[in-house]
Amino acid sequence: MKKPLMVVVGVVVALLGLLFSLQGAGVIGGSAMSGTTFWTVAGPIIMVIGLVVAAVGVRGRTR
């Protein structure tokens, strides 16, 4: 995967993780995910994964 694409995918995944955690905490309502403990816990994990992917895209591989 090309580096700029990794950064974009990582940022999108991180934003989705933030959205999931806010829905799980009940801050954003209107879905089946609202007020669910699973999404409150899974959201930050997804967000960290997205940030790691973005960081790898920014830094690239060192040889």
Secondary structure, 3 states (H helix, E strand, C coil): CCHHHHHHHHHHHHHHHHHHHHHHCCCCCCCCCCCCHHHHHHHHHHHHHHHHHHHHHHHCCCC
